[in-house]
Amino acid sequence: QVQLVESGGGLVQAGGSLRLSCAASRNIFSISTMGWYRQAPGKQRELVARITRVGFTSYADSVKGRFTISRDITQNMVYLQMNSLKSEDTAVYYCNAEAGNVWGQGTQVTVSS
């Protein structure tokens, strides 16, 4: 089964940027949609962005225009570029492969106001 490892989280001031990375242990992009989810304290996990096998992207309304999901098929990497961060973006961010419902361990993003 593929393994996913997230990195790139941290503490940033409101208005700042971060780029999250998700490393897959093998090429899964040809068979699976990939997604970034987040879970804030006391809230349910929610979908932030996803990219399909053929590269179509979609976003939650709350992040449209600020976040961008992308991938590097040659490196087995998925990225989430986050700009104009807000305090409400604070959460643990998870990478997901829909095929097999595989999750990474998560990376914490904290936005200070």
Secondary structure by P-SEA (a helix, b strand, c coil): cbbbbbcbbbbbcccbbbbbbbbbccccccccccbbbbbcccccccccccccccbbbbbcccccccbbbbbcccccbbbbbbcccccccccbbbbbcccccccccbbbbbbcc
